[in-house]
């Protein structure tokens, strides 16, 4: 008779509708949603057992929170600590509930798993299964933390790689731009040097032509005088002005009339610009060319004397090209 009153209701509870044994794991997705009682604390023991039976039939063994068989049975024991039906049901369904907890842990619903473990601890706080479940819960949490940290590290590495790629691209672009600028400057310099070389060649030709005339005049004077040599100063080096770079770039031409003194040692001094066209563009180039020039000084009766000369130095682009 006692077996019928205590165990039989529990067996009916476990087998009715569900057709399974409480130790058989069930997919959590199969748990049916049911509206929880309005006021659990106000329910009688029989009502609580009835709610627990419904929950078992619908496989709501330990979830959802507030509407599961475990909580209803625990509420029965709170109202009636010696209720054998509730105690036996909790003991018999403990393995089934533990299996559900393990599924929740595997699904990484950690807060829900911790709630269910705490609920199991109210039934059997010293059960070794709780130690195993807590260990699995901690391990899964650590695994999730490691995975999240790995994802953060990978994201950080990707960001660093993107930043490095951007820096490398900017550096490469700047190097290309610098090289293009350097090549352009080198081309301009080469063109300027070629123009200056042509100017020098043309001026050398002009100097050689002008030097021939005084020599003829000196020879004629010497022949007629029959005494000491008398002649004007004669350039013995080419007067080669450097074509100003600014004038070359601006395609400017012009001339400079200069007056200067040829000293007895053949050096040039007292160089002054008499006139120029355009003004101040070729003056320095003309003065510099005369400073570098060397002369054979003027002679009078065989003696070297200082003499004044004036010369027009022309700057033409046709001669420099």
C-alpha angles and dihedrals in degrees: 000000000000090000090055094050097047110025104028096062089051093050090049088050093054099044103036114108095335094069092205143102118254092240092061112101115236129200107259089221089066093063108115121229114240132176110254120235114275096236115011094181090058094053120106123236091260091049091050091050089049091051090047090051091052090049092051092048089052091044093245091141100150104351152103099041113258094010108067138102095249094057092045092051091047089051088053090053090049090055095038112017093190097053102136096193092059093043094050092045092053092048094047096045094044094096091047091050091047089053089053090050090053090053090051090051091050089051087054095237089144100169091051091047091052090050091052093046090053089050091052089049089061089060100043113359094178097050110128089219088073090058090052093047093048090049091051091047092052091046093051091048090051091047091051091048090051092049092049091047090049090051090050090049091049091048090049091049090049091051091049090049091050091049091049091049090051092049092047091050092049090049092049092048091050091048091052091048092048091049092049090050092048092049091050092049091049091051091050091048092050091050091049092049091050091051092049091050091053090049090053092049092050093048091048089055091049092049093051090051093049092046092058094061098058090048090057091047092050092050091051092048092049092049092052098042097046088197137075116344117269121183146129124268113283124207111237095184130047119265098228114173118196112240106240111247092224091054091049092052091047093045091236125164129186149125141248127211109209132185120204146160123245106209125214091261091054096254122130126236142156093046113181133173110238097183139336141189115237097019122242094359100097100015098102093044091053094047091047091051092054093047089057094046122102125210139190099236123244115270131215118187089339096310125111115243135180113255140186122235137176125204138175114225113198128205114203128169092212088063093049096050 
